[in-house]
Amino acid sequence: MNIKIEGNPGTGNTFNEVHIGFVENYVPNATTVINNHYGDSRKTKPTPDKETSKADILVRRDEIMQYVGNLKQYVAKDWKNRYESIWASILDIVEVAAVIFEPGKQKDTTFNRNLVANIIYIMCRFGIITETNATKLTEALEDNKDHPVRAQLGKAPEDKDLKRKIESLISNS
């Protein structure tokens, strides 16, 4: 087969001669579409009704309070009588509530354990929690000193606005 070009083809154009025995559809300029059939794609969550989500939030709130209650032995004497109420106030902050009740990709939890650990770090800085050793705090929280939450006990939340609101609430308490 000879390619016969009539007229000026322009510059930079290429012409290919393709010899294929049988082709159902030949689409040389088609973009590649990748269909994921192996379960790696993100599954969509069904949208829960409002009553279910409120019930879930109440359950998760109780779980957070039980979780941070494991640190009562390390709470400063001045804060012992208001430790739980300060946590309740922190959980009522709109920006905190928007992210703390969803675990994301964290395993074996129903709430954002990393954010809880970041808040504990802030409490350590303000002297509410006297123990600052992340290993001891991790042992008290998880009964395992090598748990991944240990790394989060050494840093503040990445969201600066969230951090500022938590610090402001603690300062005014």
C-alpha positions in Angstrom: 0.0 0.0 0.0 1.4 3.4 -0.9 0.5 6.5 0.9 -0.4 9.2 -1.6 -0.6 12.7 -0.1 -2.2 15.4 -2.1 -1.8 19.0 -1.2 0.4 20.5 1.5 0.4 18.1 4.6 2.0 20.8 6.8 5.0 20.2 9.0 5.4 17.9 12.0 2.6 15.5 10.7 3.3 11.8 10.7 1.6 9.2 8.6 1.5 5.6 9.6 0.7 2.5 7.5 -0.9 -0.2 9.7 -1.2 -3.8 8.6 -3.4 -5.8 10.9 -5.2 -9.0 9.9 -8.7 -8.4 11.4 -9.7 -5.4 13.6 -13.1 -4.9 15.1 -12.5 -1.2 15.9 -9.3 0.6 15.2 -9.1 3.9 17.1 -5.6 5.2 17.2 -6.4 8.5 19.0 -8.5 7.0 21.8 -7.5 7.7 25.3 -6.8 4.8 27.7 -9.5 4.0 30.2 -8.6 1.9 33.2 -11.4 0.0 34.9 -10.5 -1.2 38.3 -12.1 -4.6 38.8 -10.0 -5.8 41.7 -11.5 -4.0 44.7 -8.9 -1.2 45.1 -11.3 1.5 44.2 -12.9 3.6 46.9 -16.3 2.4 47.8 -19.0 4.9 48.2 -20.6 5.2 51.6 -24.4 5.0 51.8 -25.7 8.3 53.1 -27.1 7.7 56.5 -30.3 9.4 57.7 -29.8 12.2 60.2 -31.1 10.2 63.2 -28.5 7.4 62.5 -25.6 9.8 62.2 -26.7 11.6 65.5 -26.8 8.2 67.2 -23.4 7.3 65.8 -21.9 10.6 66.9 -23.2 10.1 70.5 -21.7 6.6 70.6 -18.3 7.8 69.2 -18.4 10.7 71.6 -18.7 8.3 74.5 -15.9 6.1 73.1 -13.6 9.2 72.9 -14.4 10.1 76.5 -13.6 6.5 77.6 -10.4 6.6 75.6 -9.1 9.8 77.1 -10.4 8.7 80.5 -7.4 6.2 80.4 -5.2 9.2 81.1 -6.9 10.4 84.3 -3.9 9.2 86.3 -1.7 11.8 84.5 -4.1 14.7 84.9 -2.8 17.6 87.0 -4.5 18.2 90.3 -5.8 21.6 89.3 -7.5 20.0 86.2 -8.9 16.8 87.8 -12.4 18.2 88.5 -12.7 19.7 85.0 -10.8 17.3 82.7 -14.0 15.6 81.3 -15.8 18.9 80.9 -12.8 20.4 79.0 -12.9 17.4 76.6 -16.7 17.8 76.2 -16.1 21.5 75.3 -13.4 20.5 72.8 -15.7 18.0 71.2 -18.4 20.7 70.9 -16.1 23.0 68.8 -17.6 22.9 65.3 -14.3 22.5 63.5 -13.3 19.6 65.8 -16.6 17.9 65.5 -16.4 18.0 61.7 -13.3 15.7 61.7 -13.0 13.9 65.0 -16.0 11.6 64.6 -14.7 10.1 61.3 -11.7 7.6 61.6 -10.6 8.0 57.9 -8.1 5.2 57.1 -7.2 4.5 60.7 -7.7 0.8 61.7 -9.5 -0.6 64.8 -11.2 2.7 65.8 -14.5 4.5 65.2 -13.1 8.0 65.7 -10.1 10.1 64.6 -7.6 8.7 67.1 -4.8 10.8 65.6 -6.6 14.0 66.2 -7.4 12.9 69.8 -3.7 12.3 70.3 -2.9 15.7 68.8 -5.3 17.3 71.3 -3.6 15.4 74.1 -0.3 16.9 73.0 -1.8 20.4 73.3 -3.1 19.4 76.8 0.4 18.3 77.8 1.8 21.7 76.6 -0.8 23.5 78.8 0.0 21.4 81.8 -3.4 19.7 81.9 -1.7 16.3 81.5 1.5 16.1 83.5 3.1 13.1 81.7 4.8 14.2 78.5 6.5 10.9 77.6 4.7 9.6 74.5 5.5 6.0 75.2 3.9 6.1 78.7 0.8 7.9 77.3 0.6 5.3 74.5 0.8 2.5 77.0 -2.0 4.1 79.1 -4.2 4.6 76.0 -3.6 1.5 74.0 -1.9 -1.0 76.4 0.8 -1.2 73.7 3.9 1.1 73.7 4.5 0.5 70.0 1.0 1.6 68.8 1.0 4.1 65.8 -0.8 6.7 67.9 2.5 7.3 69.7 3.8 9.4 66.8 0.7 11.6 67.0 1.2 12.3 70.7 4.3 14.3 69.8 2.7 16.9 67.5 -0.1 19.4 67.3 -2.9 19.2 64.8 -1.9 20.2 61.2 -5.0 22.5 60.9 -3.8 25.7 62.4 -7.3 27.2 62.8 -8.3 24.0 64.7 -5.2 24.2 66.9 -5.9 27.9 67.7 -9.5 27.3 68.7 -8.5 24.4 71.0 -5.8 26.5 72.6 -8.1 29.4 73.0 -10.7 27.2 74.7 -8.1 25.8 77.1 -6.7 29.2 77.9 -10.1 30.5 78.8 -11.0 27.6 81.0 
